[in-house]
């Protein structure tokens, strides 16, 4: 059984993309060559590594085992390159970072921009996902760093605090839900689901999360419109088009904050801590550890303010 690094990197790309065609393109291989390499690995092992269907491919049990070792080997190669980086010019590091909507839009941009400005040789592959999906991806070695809410089970991962993140209800001052509400009073999410919402467009992790909470109540959120940013959501809410559940920080910094009424939600799931998680900090390449340290420092600075 002989697999080279090209085989392992190809297999990683195929599993991550869910497609041999996409994996081949990402690995810069012709489709025929990529298919032959995958078949060669399966022939060498004597077991199938991928389950093929019209929707794409998924790893078999043997494939998941190979995936685990392929991740470890490629991480070790990245670590070696990082450690030797000061002696070799032109080498670049690559970090895959998964996070939820709040981290992506509210807390990451500044600290990530500062890190990348100081590390021009490092590229970051940033992707938004649900916290539960991020935890599973971390356990499967499909990402280097994750930022998740503390409401999900992160056992088996190394975690540290990234920031506090409270979800609040944003209303137009004249909205029926806000009338007669005492100062600092809190409303249950169940009271909000009876009304029309303004939400984020696309596969927003936050909207999926809110949808799950509504489903637990036996309800479905009614969206009047879905827009591309928190600022746009706040603008629509301020105009009286509907209400929204947003990170408190997004509402506070909105240009329309003066025209919004912010109401606390009584549900425990709205009071969240965002955790920075890694599978093994010590096993990350040096530049990835530096990014973890930069993100952790953000938590220290935020807590002191």
N, C-alpha and C positions, 0 to 999 in steps of 0.2 A: 504494500500500500504506500504510494508516493504521491502526496499532494504538494504543489508548490504554492507560493504566496499568491500568484495570479488566480489559481483555483479557489483559494480561500476568500480572497477579496471579491471574486465574482460571485461566490455562493452567498456572501454577506449582502451584496447588492441585489441579488435575485430575491432573497427572502425579505429584505427591507422594502423592496418595491412591489413584491407580490407578483412579479412577472419576469420571465426569462428574457423577454425582449427588452424591457426597461433596464433590467440588471446588466445585460450585455452593453447597452448604450452607455450606462454609467461607468462601466468598467472599460469602455473604449475598445470593445471587441465586436467582431462581426457576429450576427446571430447564430450562424452555422457553427462558428468556432466555439461560442459560448455553450451551445447545446451539446456539442461533442465533449467539452470539458465536464459538464454536469454528468453526462452519461458515463464518462470515463471514471469519475469519482464513484458513481453508483456501481459500476462493474467491479471496481477495485475492492469495494466493501462487500459486495454481494447482496446489498439491500437497497431499496429505494430511499432517496433522501428527500424527495419532493412529492407531494400529492398534487396532481394536475387536474384542473377543471376548466370550464369555460370562463370562470371568473378570475382565473390566474393560478398561482401555485402557493402552497403552504408547506412548511417543513413537516416531515414525518417525525416520529420519536427519535429515529436515528439522525434525522436532519437537525433536530433541535440540539442534540448532543454535539454534532459537528459545528453548529452555529456557536455554541458556547465556547468551544475550543478555538474556533476561528477568531472570535472576538478577543479572546485572551492573547492569541498570538499576534494579531494586528495591533492591539494595544501595547504589547511589549515592544513591537517594532517602532511604534510612534514614540514610546518612552525613550528608546535608544536614540532615535533621531533627535529628540528634544535635548537629551543629555549631551549629545555631541554637536548640537546646533551651533555653539560658539566657535567650533572648529571648521564647520562646513557651511559655506555661504549658499544662499538660495533655497535652503530647505524650509518647508512650511509645515506648521502644525494644523490639525483639524479637530475641532471639538463639536460634538453634537449635543445641543442643549434643548431640552423639552420643558415647556412651562404652560401654565394655564393663562386664561385671558387677562386677568388682573396683573399678573407679573409681566406679561408681554407688553401691555399698553401703559401701565402706570409706574412700575418700579424698575424695569430692566433698561430702558433706553439710555438713561444717563450713565449708569455704571458700566454698561456694556460698551457704550461709545468711548468712554475714557479708557477702558481696558484695551480695546482694539486700536486706539490711537497710539497707545504705548507699546503695542505688540503687533507691528505691521506684518510679521511673518506668520501670524495665526489667523485662520479662518474659522468662523463660527456658523454652524448649520443650526438655525433657530426655528423651532416648530411649535405651534400651539396645539395642545391636546387636553383632554380631560385628565384630572389628577389620577384617577384610577388607571387609566391607560398608561400614564407616565410611569407609575410604580411598576406595572407589569413589564413595560419596555426596559426599565432599569434592571429588573430581575433577569430578563432575558438577554442582557448585555447588548441591547440595541441603542443605547444612548450612554453618554459619559456623565452628564449632569442633568438633574431634574429639579424643578421647583413645583411643589405640590401643596395642597392644603392639609392641615393636620387631621382632617376628618377621615382620611383614607388610611388603610393599614399599610404602613411603611416598614413593617418588620423585615429584618434581613438586610436592610439598607442603613448606611451611615447618614444621619440627619443632623442638621443644625438650623437654627432660626434664620430666616431671611428677612421677613417683615410681618407686621400685623396688617390684616386686610378685612375690614368690616363691610358687608353689603347692606345698603340702605335703600329705602323707597324714595324716589324722586317724584314730586308732584307739582302741578301748577298750583299756585296759592288758592285758586278758586275751586279746585277739584273736590267733589263730595267727600272723599275719604279724609281730607284734611280739615273739614269744617267741624268746629267744636272740639277738636283734639287738643288736649292739654299739653303744655310745654313739656318736652322730654318724654311724652307718652310713647309707647311702642304698640305697633299693630302686628297681628299675626299675618303671615304670608297668605293664609286662607282668605283673609278679607280682601286682599289685592287681586286675587285670581278672578274675581267676579267682574273686573274692569278691563278695558282695552289697554294693551301694552305697546310700547315702542321698544324695539330690540335691535340687536346687531345682526347684520347680514352675514350670509355664508355659514360655514360650519363652526361658528363661535363656540368655544368650550363653555363659556359662561351661559349662553342661551341653552345649550344642551343640559347643563347642570340645573338651571331653573326649570327646564321642561321636566326633568326627572323629579324635582320636588313637587311640581304641580301634579304629576302622575300619581305620586304617593297620596295625594289628596283626592284622587279620582277625578281630576279636572285637567283641562288642556288650556294653555295660554292662548289668548286671542291677540294677534299682532295686527295693528292697523298699518304699520310700515316697519321695515327693517333697513337700517342705514349702516354706514361703514365704520363709524367711530363713536367713541363715548361723547365727544363734543357735539356731534350731530344728534345723538340721542337726547342730550340735554337741551339742545336748541328746540327739538320737536316737543319735548315735554314742557318747556317754558312757554311754548305757543298754545298749549292746551290740547294737543293732539292725543295725549294718552299719558300713562305713567310708566315708570321703568324701575327695575332693580339694578343698581350699579355699585361699584366700589365707592366708598365714601370719598376717597381721595379724588376720584374722577369728577364727582359733583362739586367738590370744594374748589378745584382749579378751573372749572368750567367758566367761560366768559359769560354764561347766562346764570351763574350761581345766585345772583341777586333776585332773579325772577323764578327761583325754584324753592319749593318747600321740601325739606329733608326730614323724613320720618324714620325712626329706628324700627327695625323688624324684631319681633319677640322670639322668633325661631332660633334655636341654638346654632343651626347650621350656617347662619348669616354672620356669626362671629368667628372669624377664621384667622389662623396663623399660617403663613406660608413657610414651608420648610425647604431648605436646600438639601438635596439628597444625592449620594453617590453610592455606587456598589462597593468600592474600596478606594478611599482617597489615596492611600499609599501606592496603589498600583496604577494610578493615572499618570500620563506623561507630565513632565515638569510644567509645561505651559498650561495644561488643563488644571493642575493644582493651583497655579497662579490665578486662574480665573475663579476657581472656587474661593480662594482667599479674598479676592476682590469683591465677590458677591457677599461673602460673610462679613467683610469690613463694612459694607453698606448697612447691614443689620445693626452693627455697633454704632455707626454714625446716626442712623435713624432713631435708635433708642435713646441717644443722648440729646436729641433735639426737642 
